[in-house]
Amino acid sequence: MHNGPGAGLAAVSTALLAMNRQMEVRDVLKTIVVSARELLDAEYAALGVPDDHGGFAQFVVDGVSEEQWRGIGPLPRQHGILAAMLHRPEAQRLADVRTDPRFGGWPASHPEMTDFLGLPVRDGEEILGALFLANKHGGGGFTTADEDLLGILAQHAAIALTNARLYERSRELTIAEERSRLAHELHDAVAQKLFSLRLTAQAAAALVTRDPARAKDELQQVAALAAEAADELRAAVVELRPAALDEDGLVATLRNQVQVLDRAHTAHVTFTCDGVRALPAAQEEALLRVAQEALHNALRHSGAARVDVTLTRRPDGPVVMRVRDDGRGFDPQSVRRAGRHLGLVSMRDRAAGAGGRLTTHSAPGQGTTIEMEVPGG
């Protein structure tokens, strides 16, 4: 694959630098997987980050087509070889994974794999994930040298992944501080509006007997101020209170929130639903949270005059949600900066965590479309 040890060392160095340049966890995972597959000349590579419920919080692959990935279905559970790598420190190097007694088969659309090399990604005693490769090009299977190289990549992957987690934790704290600040600002704004409402009502009461016409004008102002205060409070409730998905379901909750936002903002906000009813709880929550983030971006940052939310079921099964605005948009070439600003990383993670995927389409002056797809039931 490489022309001599110098080229191999340069490739390793490039991969390690790329890992540590990434800051968002999912970007780090993807860089690790791509680097491992290329450096060890394998057909397939994957990295799974376990959750606390016997599955994987994140599972990133390289070498598998979009069509294959959709056909494979839900994220795998922790079983067989995958479980072994999450509980044992040593590498798992197999000539044919299918003959291993721990092998439990795979879904119909899963690509055929034979020779296999896997290793846990560890931070001290904590196992952060499992990194594995399959189908060494050229035949002959993976070697001891491949195992050593994967060990180096896994060590640096642990550092990069830990740094990325710290970065995202820092970002979450910043968001929490921002929400607290917004809550104070909201309180101040509503308090001022209610104070004005009280003064206006008192003025109207004083004018009722001696100047009924002016009293009527003041009472109309009271009604307008009360409506504004109510809209601000409703908008705050939509953003700060968890939605009642259990009682109302995704479709009703989304429709209700869009109606509230349409009243609270100058932009026209619409919701349409076609063929979607109940979905698994994890998918409904992820779709709602992504919709809320995308709506927040469109209404607060894009300058849009119109925002349309659609929820549809495609003929082949998947459910697709789109949030489309006619705002200022952004340059996809600057997506790293825009991604942090607009929460695209957290939206991608929510989509992946629900077994789906998120795509973003935007251009300066052309608006933005956020699309999330999840497998249909």
VOGU-3710 file (C-alpha; in Angstrom, 3 decimals, decimal comma):
1> mhngpgagla> 0,000/0,000/0,000  2,858/2,409/0,836  6,219/2,806/-0,852  8,607/2,016/1,995  8,652/2,736/5,731  8,976/6,501/5,241  5,677/6,695/3,387  4,020/4,479/6,020  5,270/6,667/8,853  4,061/9,785/7,039
11> avstallamn> 0,618/8,229/6,606  0,435/7,334/10,312  1,562/10,841/11,270  -1,068/12,389/8,989  -3,792/10,182/10,499  -2,821/11,047/14,091  -2,743/14,768/13,341  -6,142/14,524/11,667  -7,583/12,789/14,734  -6,442/15,527/17,068
21> rqmevrdvlk> -7,607/18,357/14,817  -11,203/17,186/15,161  -13,169/18,482/18,123  -16,662/17,000/17,811  -16,948/13,389/18,958  -18,601/12,057/15,803  -15,980/13,719/13,592  -13,238/12,114/15,702  -14,867/8,684/15,392  -15,146/9,008/11,612
31> tivvsarell> -11,526/10,138/11,258  -10,315/7,201/13,368  -12,285/4,679/11,316  -11,220/6,068/7,940  -7,564/6,252/9,051  -7,562/2,689/10,376  -9,127/1,239/7,208  -6,687/3,076/4,933  -3,540/2,413/6,977  -4,239/-1,290/7,451
41> daeyaalgvp> -5,528/-1,702/3,884  -8,844/-3,248/4,905  -12,153/-3,372/3,063  -14,251/-2,519/6,121  -13,704/-0,651/9,388  -15,978/0,348/12,247  -15,865/1,870/15,703  -18,613/1,413/18,266  -19,090/3,453/21,442  -21,150/1,422/23,939
51> ddhggfaqfv> -24,123/2,720/25,888  -25,235/1,525/29,318  -28,120/-0,570/28,012  -26,416/-3,348/26,070  -26,240/-1,459/22,776  -24,150/1,252/21,145  -24,589/4,997/21,623  -22,653/5,546/18,386  -21,517/3,197/15,649  -19,439/4,593/12,772
61> vdgvseeqwr> -18,478/2,552/9,703  -16,295/3,022/6,630  -16,414/0,905/3,474  -20,151/0,174/3,738  -22,392/1,888/1,181  -25,401/4,019/2,194  -27,702/1,408/0,654  -26,073/-1,423/2,620  -26,164/0,624/5,824  -29,893/1,310/5,438
71> gigplprqhg> -30,517/-2,358/4,696  -28,600/-3,530/7,774  -31,158/-1,833/10,011  -30,829/-0,871/13,692  -27,488/-0,440/15,430  -26,036/-3,742/16,664  -26,279/-4,951/20,237  -23,282/-5,821/22,416  -22,874/-9,515/21,653  -20,401/-12,014/20,261
81> ilaamlhrpe> -17,079/-10,591/19,079  -18,270/-7,018/19,711  -18,927/-7,798/23,361  -15,562/-9,554/23,702  -13,729/-6,419/22,559  -15,645/-4,322/25,093  -14,685/-6,548/28,020  -11,205/-7,873/27,185  -8,040/-5,769/26,804  -6,322/-7,867/24,148
91> aqrladvrtd> -6,737/-7,751/20,375  -9,036/-10,183/18,590  -7,298/-11,383/15,392  -9,194/-14,061/13,465  -8,580/-15,742/10,118  -12,350/-16,151/9,613  -14,735/-14,463/12,003  -17,576/-16,699/10,820  -15,952/-19,807/12,287  -15,452/-18,293/15,748
101> prfggwpash> -17,807/-19,879/18,331  -18,815/-16,398/19,506  -20,007/-15,373/16,024  -23,779/-14,969/15,982  -24,469/-14,055/12,364  -25,534/-10,742/10,882  -28,511/-9,214/9,026  -29,247/-10,200/5,439  -27,886/-6,955/3,940  -24,666/-7,081/5,974
111> pemtdflglp> -21,545/-7,406/3,768  -19,661/-10,713/3,918  -16,611/-10,575/6,189  -13,871/-13,128/6,760  -10,524/-12,131/8,306  -10,977/-9,834/11,279  -8,929/-7,627/13,599  -10,448/-5,833/16,582  -9,172/-3,914/19,587  -10,729/-1,954/22,443
121> vrdgeeilga> -10,112/1,797/22,635  -9,130/2,343/26,269  -8,551/5,279/28,588  -6,845/3,614/31,542  -9,280/0,990/32,784  -12,247/2,521/30,963  -13,114/1,078/27,557  -14,333/3,935/25,390  -15,175/1,824/22,364  -14,265/-1,028/20,055
131> lflankhggg> -12,274/-0,516/16,835  -12,251/-3,300/14,284  -11,419/-4,085/10,672  -12,343/-6,847/8,264  -11,178/-8,274/4,920  -7,516/-7,379/4,477  -6,868/-6,519/0,815  -4,519/-8,824/-1,050  -5,404/-11,908/0,973  -3,352/-13,460/3,719
141> gfttadedll> -5,260/-11,829/6,575  -4,095/-9,349/9,179  -0,572/-9,642/10,588  1,181/-9,014/13,882  2,465/-5,743/12,396  -1,147/-4,757/11,620  -2,090/-5,534/15,207  0,759/-3,354/16,524  -0,216/-0,477/14,235  -3,859/-0,753/15,270
151> gilaqhaaia> -2,697/-0,629/18,893  -0,944/2,698/18,237  -4,024/4,066/16,491  -6,239/2,903/19,371  -4,037/4,682/21,943  -4,189/7,939/20,031  -7,874/7,410/19,340  -8,460/7,252/23,107  -6,660/10,587/23,568  -8,523/12,243/20,694
161> ltnarlyers> -11,871/10,867/21,839  -11,282/11,979/25,447  -10,332/15,471/24,269  -13,414/15,653/22,051  -15,653/14,573/24,935  -14,122/17,266/27,148  -14,686/19,827/24,399  -18,334/18,829/23,989  -18,825/18,820/27,766  -17,408/22,339/27,844
171> reltiaeers> -19,790/23,301/25,053  -22,741/21,804/26,980  -21,781/23,862/30,031  -21,596/26,955/27,857  -25,059/26,176/26,486  -26,373/25,682/30,044  -24,939/29,060/31,043  -26,494/30,624/27,951  -29,886/29,109/28,765  -29,607/30,482/32,305
181> rlahelhdav> -28,786/33,925/30,921  -31,710/33,713/28,512  -34,004/32,712/31,358  -32,958/35,847/33,287  -33,470/37,986/30,189  -36,854/36,411/29,595  -37,857/37,058/33,195  -36,801/40,707/32,891  -38,629/41,173/29,582  -41,869/39,609/30,828
191> aqklfslrlt> -41,619/41,467/34,141  -41,311/44,773/32,267  -44,255/43,892/30,057  -46,393/42,967/33,062  -45,370/46,195/34,807  -46,490/48,176/31,740  -49,686/46,134/31,690  -50,394/46,995/35,318  -49,785/50,745/34,809  -51,935/50,805/31,673
201> aqaaaalvtr> -54,767/48,981/33,461  -54,574/51,470/36,344  -54,710/54,382/33,901  -57,751/52,862/32,200  -59,494/52,426/35,546  -58,842/56,087/36,435  -60,217/57,277/33,083  -63,369/55,139/32,952  -65,667/57,761/34,457  -64,200/61,041/33,165
211> dparakdelq> -62,857/60,038/29,713  -64,426/56,769/28,473  -62,913/57,108/24,973  -59,351/57,308/26,337  -60,143/54,516/28,785  -61,200/52,343/25,848  -57,884/53,069/24,080  -55,966/52,161/27,234  -57,907/48,903/27,587  -57,068/48,007/23,978
221> qvaalaaeaa> -53,411/48,571/24,884  -53,899/46,301/27,906  -55,184/43,540/25,614  -52,231/43,970/23,234  -49,664/43,882/26,069  -51,329/40,815/27,582  -51,193/39,017/24,219  -47,495/39,837/23,803  -46,670/38,609/27,304  -48,625/35,404/26,702
231> delraavvel> -46,806/34,763/23,414  -43,399/35,235/25,066  -44,330/32,858/27,859  -45,617/30,236/25,415  -42,427/30,458/23,363  -40,377/30,053/26,542  -42,376/27,001/27,558  -41,809/25,407/24,139  -38,035/25,845/24,443  -37,463/25,135/28,126
241> rpaaldedgl> -40,033/22,488/29,100  -39,747/18,888/27,853  -42,552/18,131/25,438  -45,320/15,790/26,534  -44,543/13,152/23,923  -45,909/10,345/26,080  -49,354/11,925/26,251  -49,667/13,558/22,831  -47,218/11,756/20,521  -44,826/13,333/18,019
251> vatlrnqvqv> -47,310/14,562/15,397  -49,593/16,382/17,843  -46,668/17,784/19,814  -44,924/19,107/16,699  -48,147/20,589/15,331  -48,851/22,303/18,657  -45,338/23,727/18,964  -45,346/25,004/15,383  -48,674/26,772/16,018  -47,230/28,450/19,122
261> ldrahtahvt> -44,092/29,538/17,258  -46,169/30,831/14,351  -48,063/33,103/16,755  -44,948/34,178/18,669  -42,757/35,124/15,677  -43,170/37,354/12,637  -42,087/34,484/10,351  -44,871/32,217/9,029  -44,304/28,709/10,458  -46,224/25,733/9,036
271> ftcdgvralp> -46,481/22,013/9,732  -47,716/19,245/7,429  -47,788/15,513/8,067  -48,326/12,726/5,538  -48,706/9,093/6,529  -46,863/9,245/9,864  -48,497/8,090/13,077  -46,784/6,549/16,089  -43,039/5,821/16,051  -40,724/4,219/18,634
281> aaqeeallrv> -40,186/6,517/21,635  -36,456/7,057/20,962  -37,160/8,103/17,359  -39,972/10,454/18,374  -37,802/12,183/20,968  -34,863/12,524/18,554  -37,102/13,902/15,776  -38,685/16,407/18,155  -35,348/17,627/19,549  -33,870/18,026/16,058
291> aqealhnalr> -36,989/19,904/14,936  -36,745/22,218/17,952  -33,059/22,955/17,286  -33,641/23,556/13,578  -36,669/25,786/14,261  -34,666/27,767/16,827  -31,920/28,342/14,245  -34,357/29,352/11,526  -36,348/31,741/13,715  -33,476/33,309/15,664
301> hsgaarvdvt> -30,555/33,335/13,231  -31,648/32,988/9,594  -33,892/36,024/9,137  -36,440/33,764/7,436  -39,903/34,987/6,483  -41,199/31,416/6,219  -40,307/28,126/7,892  -41,965/24,856/6,831  -41,843/21,640/8,843  -42,898/18,441/7,064
311> ltrrpdgpvv> -43,121/14,881/8,340  -43,619/12,183/5,694  -43,310/8,427/5,277  -41,637/7,335/2,052  -43,149/4,433/0,072  -40,191/2,193/1,012  -40,713/2,798/4,729  -38,360/5,477/6,135  -39,821/8,503/7,911  -38,373/11,866/6,853
321> mrvrddgrgf> -38,651/15,157/8,684  -37,634/18,404/6,957  -37,292/21,884/8,417  -36,924/24,296/5,479  -36,483/28,065/5,759  -36,066/30,867/3,207  -33,464/32,706/5,301  -29,926/33,823/4,592  -28,401/30,324/4,585  -24,665/29,657/4,919
331> dpqsvrragr> -21,716/28,377/2,921  -21,278/24,589/3,287  -17,508/25,161/2,937  -17,689/26,890/6,314  -19,772/24,097/7,807  -17,328/23,484/10,684  -17,847/26,976/12,055  -21,538/26,989/11,152  -21,939/23,496/12,634  -20,816/24,632/16,052
341> hlglvsmrdr> -22,930/27,790/15,837  -26,097/26,057/14,671  -25,870/22,877/16,740  -25,482/20,650/13,664  -23,187/18,271/15,552  -25,714/17,651/18,323  -28,466/17,190/15,724  -26,351/14,621/13,830  -25,669/12,779/17,076  -29,357/12,722/17,989
351> aagaggrltt> -30,196/11,338/14,536  -27,472/8,671/14,736  -28,535/7,714/18,259  -32,017/6,954/16,927  -30,632/4,817/14,087  -31,147/7,566/11,527  -29,134/10,175/9,669  -29,161/13,937/9,223  -28,357/15,946/6,107  -28,051/19,707/5,684
361> hsapgqgtti> -28,560/21,683/2,466  -27,750/25,382/2,426  -26,168/28,188/0,418  -25,807/31,918/1,032  -29,100/33,601/0,173  -30,761/30,252/-0,605  -32,126/29,292/2,802  -31,432/26,088/4,725  -33,041/22,638/4,793  -32,395/20,233/7,671
371> emevpgg> -33,513/16,701/6,829  -33,622/13,808/9,280  -34,451/10,256/8,189  -35,206/7,323/10,484  -36,080/3,730/9,535  -39,795/3,090/9,214  -41,634/0,567/11,332
//
